[in-house]
Structure formats: structure tokens, C-alpha cells
Amino acid sequence: MDEIIQTIREELERLADPTVREREQRFFKEPVELYGVKANLVTKIANATWKRVKAYDKPEIFAICEELYSSGKLEEASIASKWGQGFDAFTEKRDMERYLSWIHQYVTNWATCDGLCNHAVGDILMKYPELVAHMYELAKSENRWARRAGAVSLILPARKGYFEKEAFEICDILLHDPEDLVQKGYGWLLKEVSRLHGREVLDYVQKRKRTMPRTALRYAIELMPEADRKAAMAKEPVEKSR
């Protein structure tokens, strides 16, 4: 385990670029620990090391991921999340508890949230649909990243037709969330649901647009025909008091 982690860190340090670090920081409102390695190079490191890591047993793979997530470095977390695309072959229902632990302990920005939730969490939800109950708990968390995770984890399943009802219910929980990155998260989920259920998403936003944050609304309707987008964005006239 120590050898593979050392290999990853040495390669990231070798490729670190202060200019990239400064540029990448602009994508985050909060300070993020960065080596400053271009995304395509991080992906290359992840792919190359996964060829070795996938031969390890599951406890060791998860232990390495824990070390990478706990480092606080964005690129290390990104590598662990990219490996997550290969976890579906060996995950069991009980592994959700570990994923939830990672969300609560180590997710401190939108990129790590989306990387972990889009793949490892999304895949285990499709494999064990009953685990979707955990997404409601995340959506009610005091932690804004956990709340975003509750929505973002359903994005890839939604593209494949899973969890339409649950997606709408979770969006209702998050509807008036004050955090813009949570609003963008559930708006993104609605956009993905609209790929297969466009009319239902349009009806959903039309009924809620008076109080739904415009940020979430814009994301939700992005894939709709222009006429539907205009209808959704049109402000309803305020009723005059008599």
C-alpha cells in the first residue's frame, strides 16, 4: 500500500505546476489544497495505477482510497474517485457505509463530492436500489457537501432511468437550500431526469418556480426545447390584492 501511494505522490509532485494550481483554485470559492496538475495528467496517473491496484483485495483498495481522500489534496482524491469507476465489480451492500463515511469526513469541495458520488455511490445505488434511502438522510444533513451528495449521487442512475420518484422527492427537500452549490447540484439532477422525463420535470418546475432559486431552475431546464425553457423562466404575475 505504501509503495503505490508513494508512487502517486511522487508523480503528482513531479508534474505540479504553480500556474495550473493558481488557475484551478479559481474554480472554488473555498481554499483547496492542490498540487497543480492538469486534469488529463491526473487521469493518466489514475488509469496507470488502477491497473495495479485492481489486483489487490478490497480492504486494501479501500484503505488506499482512505489515505488518498484523507490527504486533503484534490488530485489525490480525484485519483481515488476515478478508481471508483471500477468498484462495481466487487462492491457489497455494506460498502455504502464506507462511502457515506468518506462523504462526511473528506468531502470539502464540489469536485471531490461529484467525483465520489457520480461513480462509486451512483453505481452502488443502481446495484442495490434499496440503499437510496441514505440519499434522503444526506439531503437533510447540516453539511452542505453531504446535501449536494444526496442529489449528485442520483445523476448517473437518473440517466439510466433509475429513481425518478426519489429524485423529485430529494429535490423537494433541497428546494430552498441557501447554498448555491447545493442548488446547482439538485438542478443538475433535474436536468438529467429530464432526459427521459422532460414533461415531468417541466411540470415540477412550473409548480415551484415562484420560490425555486433561479440558479436551480436554469440548470433543470437546460436540455428542454426553447419554448419550454421560456415558459419555465417566465415570471408569473403577482396577484393584486383587492
PEGIJO-V624532 format. One record per backbone hydrogen bond with DSSP energy under -0.5 kcal/mol. CO is the residue of the C=O (numbers start at 1). NH is the residue of the N-H. E is the energy in kcal/mol with one decimal. If there is no record, write none. Layout:
co={CO | CO}
nh={NH | NH}
e={E | E}
This chain:
co={1 | 2 | 3 | 4 | 5 | 6 | 7 | 8 | 9 | 10 | 11 | 12 | 17 | 18 | 19 | 20 | 21 | 22 | 23 | 24 | 25 | 32 | 33 | 36 | 38 | 38 | 39 | 40 | 41 | 42 | 43 | 44 | 45 | 46 | 47 | 49 | 49 | 50 | 52 | 53 | 57 | 57 | 58 | 59 | 60 | 61 | 62 | 63 | 64 | 65 | 66 | 67 | 68 | 69 | 72 | 73 | 74 | 75 | 76 | 77 | 78 | 79 | 80 | 82 | 83 | 84 | 86 | 87 | 87 | 92 | 93 | 94 | 94 | 95 | 96 | 97 | 98 | 99 | 100 | 101 | 102 | 102 | 103 | 106 | 109 | 110 | 111 | 112 | 113 | 114 | 115 | 116 | 117 | 119 | 120 | 121 | 122 | 123 | 124 | 128 | 129 | 130 | 131 | 132 | 132 | 133 | 133 | 134 | 135 | 136 | 137 | 138 | 142 | 143 | 144 | 145 | 146 | 147 | 148 | 148 | 149 | 151 | 152 | 154 | 155 | 156 | 157 | 157 | 158 | 163 | 164 | 165 | 166 | 167 | 168 | 169 | 170 | 171 | 172 | 174 | 175 | 179 | 179 | 180 | 181 | 182 | 183 | 184 | 185 | 186 | 187 | 188 | 189 | 190 | 192 | 193 | 193 | 197 | 198 | 199 | 200 | 201 | 202 | 203 | 204 | 205 | 208 | 208 | 213 | 214 | 215 | 216 | 217 | 219 | 221 | 225 | 226 | 227 | 228 | 229 | 230}
nh={5 | 6 | 7 | 8 | 9 | 10 | 11 | 12 | 13 | 14 | 15 | 16 | 21 | 22 | 23 | 24 | 25 | 26 | 26 | 27 | 28 | 34 | 74 | 17 | 41 | 42 | 43 | 44 | 45 | 46 | 47 | 48 | 49 | 50 | 51 | 52 | 53 | 54 | 55 | 56 | 60 | 61 | 62 | 63 | 64 | 65 | 66 | 67 | 68 | 69 | 70 | 71 | 71 | 72 | 33 | 77 | 78 | 79 | 80 | 81 | 82 | 83 | 84 | 85 | 86 | 87 | 89 | 90 | 91 | 95 | 96 | 97 | 98 | 99 | 100 | 101 | 102 | 103 | 104 | 105 | 106 | 107 | 107 | 108 | 113 | 114 | 115 | 116 | 117 | 118 | 119 | 121 | 122 | 123 | 124 | 125 | 126 | 127 | 128 | 131 | 132 | 133 | 134 | 135 | 136 | 136 | 137 | 138 | 139 | 140 | 140 | 141 | 144 | 147 | 148 | 149 | 150 | 151 | 151 | 152 | 153 | 154 | 155 | 158 | 159 | 160 | 160 | 162 | 161 | 167 | 168 | 169 | 170 | 171 | 172 | 173 | 174 | 175 | 175 | 177 | 213 | 182 | 183 | 184 | 185 | 186 | 187 | 188 | 189 | 190 | 191 | 192 | 193 | 194 | 195 | 196 | 197 | 201 | 202 | 203 | 204 | 205 | 206 | 207 | 208 | 209 | 211 | 212 | 217 | 218 | 219 | 220 | 221 | 222 | 224 | 229 | 230 | 231 | 232 | 233 | 234}
e={-2.0 | -2.4 | -2.4 | -2.3 | -2.5 | -2.6 | -2.0 | -2.4 | -2.4 | -2.0 | -1.8 | -0.8 | -2.5 | -2.4 | -2.2 | -3.0 | -1.8 | -0.7 | -0.9 | -1.8 | -1.8 | -0.6 | -2.9 | -2.0 | -0.7 | -2.0 | -2.3 | -1.6 | -2.1 | -2.6 | -2.7 | -2.4 | -2.6 | -2.1 | -1.1 | -1.0 | -2.8 | -2.6 | -1.4 | -2.3 | -0.5 | -2.1 | -2.8 | -1.9 | -2.2 | -2.3 | -2.5 | -1.9 | -2.2 | -3.1 | -2.5 | -0.7 | -0.6 | -1.2 | -0.6 | -2.2 | -2.3 | -1.9 | -1.9 | -2.4 | -2.4 | -2.1 | -1.2 | -1.4 | -2.8 | -1.3 | -0.8 | -2.2 | -1.3 | -1.8 | -1.7 | -1.2 | -0.5 | -1.9 | -2.8 | -2.0 | -2.3 | -2.3 | -2.4 | -2.4 | -2.7 | -0.8 | -1.0 | -0.8 | -1.9 | -2.7 | -2.4 | -2.2 | -2.5 | -2.5 | -0.7 | -1.8 | -1.6 | -2.8 | -1.8 | -2.0 | -1.6 | -1.8 | -2.5 | -2.5 | -1.9 | -1.1 | -2.0 | -1.6 | -0.7 | -0.7 | -1.1 | -2.2 | -2.2 | -0.9 | -0.6 | -1.8 | -0.6 | -2.1 | -2.3 | -2.3 | -1.9 | -0.9 | -0.9 | -3.0 | -2.3 | -1.7 | -1.7 | -2.5 | -1.7 | -0.9 | -0.9 | -2.6 | -1.6 | -2.3 | -1.9 | -2.0 | -2.6 | -2.4 | -1.9 | -1.6 | -1.9 | -0.7 | -0.6 | -2.3 | -0.7 | -0.7 | -2.3 | -2.6 | -1.1 | -2.5 | -2.2 | -2.2 | -1.7 | -2.3 | -2.1 | -2.1 | -2.5 | -2.1 | -1.1 | -1.2 | -2.2 | -2.1 | -2.4 | -2.5 | -2.2 | -2.6 | -2.4 | -1.9 | -0.7 | -1.4 | -1.5 | -2.0 | -2.2 | -2.7 | -1.7 | -2.5 | -1.8 | -1.2 | -1.8 | -2.2 | -2.6 | -2.0 | -2.4 | -2.2 | -1.5}
